[in-house]
Structures are given as structure tokens and as C-alpha cells.
Amino acid sequence: MPTRDKNNTDSSNATNQITKADLDQVTIHPDDKLNYDDFRRWRYSFASDSHKTTSNSNNTAPAWIPFFRLSDGQKAIVQMKNANSLKLAIWSLWPNASIQEMEEN
């Protein structure tokens, strides 16, 4: 399972494991999910970043962040959220495994 890198500390530390709460805080921009197949082209909003909203008049909208601008920890959370079941199985056995390419049949 990928781990979050909090303030450049050792990412193998058990306290940095990604939790279900971390996965639940991520929101995918609905238009991106419809228009692009690759999750690396999508924009994301994190519930913990709710104070970083843009304002239009009196309405507040979530701050959408493109994947390439996410921090390493946020990227790990997004990759976990969008992982297929085979990757999740590999990460459960080897938490810090780096999976380069997988063919889907």
C-alpha cells in the first residue's frame, strides 16, 4: 500500500499508511471523469483543503487541483483511490512496492 510522505519523513513508517478517511476526503471533478480515461489528467479536491476555496460572489467552490500539482502524499492517496484490485493486493503484501506497468486482459 502506498504511503503518504509527511514533511519528507521516512515513508515506510506505519503511521503514514493511507486510511479510508484519506480516500474519502478526495473528490474527483465530474467533468474530468467523463472526458478523460486516465486519472492523471483529472482534477481533485481534498476535504482537508476546504479552507482553500475560490469565491464567486457569495458562493464558494472547491479548489480543484490538477494531478501534476498534487503533493507526493496527495498523489499517493489519489493513486490508491484509483487503483485496481490487483494493485491493491500487491500493496497489501508489499506496502512500498512500486508498480511500473501492468497489462489488463
Summary of the structure (lengths in Angstrom):
residues: 105
radius of gyration: 15.0
end to end distance: 22.9
largest distance: 49.5
contacts: 231
relative contact order: 0.20
helix: 40%
strand: 16%
